[in-house]
Amino acid sequence: MNKIIVMCDSTCDLGEELIKKNDIKVVSLHVSIPGDDRDYLDGVNLFPDEIYKRVEESGKTPKTGARNIGEFIEDFKKYIDDGYDIIYTGIGSSLSSSYNNALLATKEFPEGRIEVIDGKNLSTGTGLLVLKMCKFRDEGDDIHEIARKVRELVPHVSAKFCIDQLDYLYKGGRCSGMTKLFANLLSIHPIAKVIDGNLTVYKVPRGKYVKAVDLQIEEFMKDLPNIDTSNIFITHSGRMDGMEEYVYEKIKNYVDPSNIHITRAGSVISSHCGPKTIGILYILRK
């Protein structure tokens, strides 16, 4: 059996420590900023704080772009040529064309050397699946067995996010002006959830932002008996004013704290959700 490369895209938001520890190869999606002709790569030459600064200066949000077929061919080729098999996943197919581009790129290589998984998720919702890929790799499975096991887990990923404001979603064309207006007038901080591969407004609690965060914590506690606690993520987009530590303190006594990872969303995810977005992400047992 060939050695295995576990590969994901930059939207998995796993953080440098976990990426190095698990020997994960990360490829970057694209970000473009209105008025700037430069092509930026998520996590390479563009980071969320710079995005927020640019948006505040111009009032315009960035555009994000998939990794193209040619880039995936280059990503895969260097490892295939070195005798590795590859298993890859990234942002879900309903959210980006990257998945389909990766699939098309595999046609340039011998059959059976690359597995591409549609995780139907984003951020550390996908990252959780990547860590399972690493676990199964380290247990000695080949890429086809890893892919089979991980595809079975895809429907069991729970990914929810509290969004402080809808400005970024509105400027990016992902919510209407009327929705944004009512959210601001009624002090709504929506909770978005990945359902069937799409990010959907799940609940619309009114009041202070912490109320929406507390509601997400309550749902975590209800799910707790059925949660795979080997990895739990608190993932945020920055400017949290300590809210990520607030969530950690609320849940740390119920699971092994060493299995709770606080990570920061990258440029692609932050371009769509904006600052002060936070989620608790985990896999539910069958």
ABEGO torsion letter per residue (X at the ends): XBBBBBBBBAAAGAEAAAAAAAGBBBBBBBBBBBGBABBBBBGAABBAAAAAAAAAAAGBBBBBBBBBAAAAAAAAAAAAAAGBBBBBBBBBAAABAAAAAAAAAAAABBBGABBBBBAGBBEAAAAAAAAAAAAAAAAGBBAAAAAAAAAAAAAABBBBBBBABAAAAAAAGABBAAAAAAAAAAGBBBBBBBBGGBBBBABBBBEBAAAAAAAAAAAAAAAAAABBAABBBBBBAEGAGGAAAAAAAAAAAABBAAABBBBBBBAAAAAAAEBGBBBBBBBBBX
